[in-house]
Amino acid sequence: QVQLVESGGGLVHPGGSLRLSCVVSGGDYKVKNMDWYRQAPGKQRDMVANTYSNGDTYYSDSVKGRFTTSRDNAKNTVYLQMNNLKPEDTAVYYCRALVIGKGIYWGQGTQVTVSS
């Protein structure tokens, strides 16, 4: 079955960087959208970045200019490079994929903590 596996979270100081990865596994799937969301304690889950199969990207205003998403279609993998991290970026980050013919799937989430 379709599985999304995330990695790369951790603890970083303000101004630091982290790179998240998410791979769609379980079979030879075609993936349309691969997106990143995040959820801080007590808050709703918000979209961070979208990556479309043609390479187009979209970012929320809160991360524009600091975060970059990219994908490797051959590996069904999406990345989120996060630079100049701020304490308000602290959240659980989730990967979401629209798998053609299967539906929408979520990863298990990875914790990102920005603190001095």
N, C-alpha and C positions, 0 to 999 in steps of 0.2 A: 504494500500500500504506500501511498505518498507520505513522505516524512520530510519535515523541514528541520534541519539541525543548525543551530546558531553557535557561534563561538566568538571570543575576543573581548568580552566585557572585563571589568575590573575596577580598581581604585586608581584614580589619577588626581594630581594636583591641578588647581585652576591654571589655565593656560596650556595644559598638556594635551596630548593626543592619544587616541585609541582607534583601532580599526576592527570593525565587526565583519563577520562573514556569515553567510547563510547558504546552505546547499540543499537543493531539492533532491531527495534520493528515493529509492524504492522501485525504480523502473525507468524506462526510456520515455520520459514525458516531454511534452512541449509546454513551455511556460510563457504566458503572455505578459502579465505584469508581475513585477517583484518589488515589494514596497517595504518600507520601514515605518514602524509605529513606536511610540513610547508611552509609558504610563507611570506617572509619579504617584507616591502614596496619597490616597484620598482624592485623586483626580481621575478624569476620564482618559481613555486611551486616545491619543492624538496622532495623526499622520505626521511623519517627519520628512519622508522623501519617497517619490515614486520613480520607478525605472521601467520603461516600456520596452517591448521586444525590439523596437526599431532604434533603441538607444536614447530616445528622448527622456529627459528627466524633469522633475518638478520638486521644489523644496518649500517647506513652510517658511514663513517670514522669520521665525525665531532662529532658524539654523542657516539661512541663506548666507553664503559667503564664508561659512566656517565648515560645513559638512559637504562631502562629495560622495555621491553614490555611483557605482558602476557595476556592470555585470559581465559575466563570461557565459554566453549562451551555450557554448559547447559543454560546459561543466554544470550548467543550471545553477550557477552560483552568483550571488549578489553581495556586494561589499558596501560598507559605509565607513568612509574615512572621516573621522571627527577631529577637527583641530580647534585650538583656542577654546577648550572646554571651559564651561562656567558651572558654578554650583547648581544653577537652575536646570542644567542638562541632566542632573541626577534622576534616574528612572530605570525601570525595566524596559529594555528595548526588544521589540518583537519583529520578526520577519513575517511577511504575508505574501503568498503566491497564488496567482490565478492560473491553475493548471488546466489546459485545454482538454475538454471532455471529462474533466473530473470535478472541478469546482475550486473553491477558495480554501486554502489551508494556512494554518498559523504555526510558527515555531513555538518552542517552549519558553522563550524569553531569556535574556541575559542581562545581568545587573551591571549598570554603569553608575559609579559613584564618583563625584567630583568634590573633593574636599581637601582643605589644607591641614 
